[in-house]
Amino acid sequence: MKRKQAEAERARAQHAELTKHYRAIGPAAILAALICAPKKEKTPLKLNKAA
């Protein structure tokens, strides 16, 4: 196995529990959180005019 592959496998093994937990939450929960998040107020862009 190449070195980077071995490092990736090691990291994957270390974080397997977190992966299993958050995979169950899924993309739908992330999307819902983004939809329900407070919206930022849009400020008009200020353009600098060249002299």
N, C-alpha and C positions, 0 to 999 in steps of 0.2 A: 504494500500500500504506500502511496506517496505520502510525504510528510503532511501536506495540507489536508489530504483526505483523512489521515489519522487524527489530526487536530479537530477536524469537523465531526468525526465520529465520537471523539471524546466529549466534545461540547454537547453534542446531541444526547449522549448518554447522561451527562450531568443535568441537563435541563428537561429530561423526559417527563418528569412529574408536572412541571409547569406547562409544558406543551400539552399534555393530556388534559389538564385543567382548563386552559384557555381555549383549546380547540372546541371544547363542549360549549363554550359561550358563543363562539361563532361570529361571523361577520354581521349577522342581523343585529346583534346587540351593539356592535360598534357603530353601525349605521344609525340605530335609534339614538345612541348617545350624541352623535353628531347633529342629528335633526333637532334634538331637544336642547342642545347647548345654546347658551345666550348668544345672540347675534352681535357682532361688532358694528358700531356705528360707522358708516362710510363717511369719510371726510373728502371734500373735493381736492383733487390734485392741484398743487400749485406749480405752475410752470415758470421756470426762470427764463426771462427773455434776454437774449443777447443784446448788448449795447451797440 
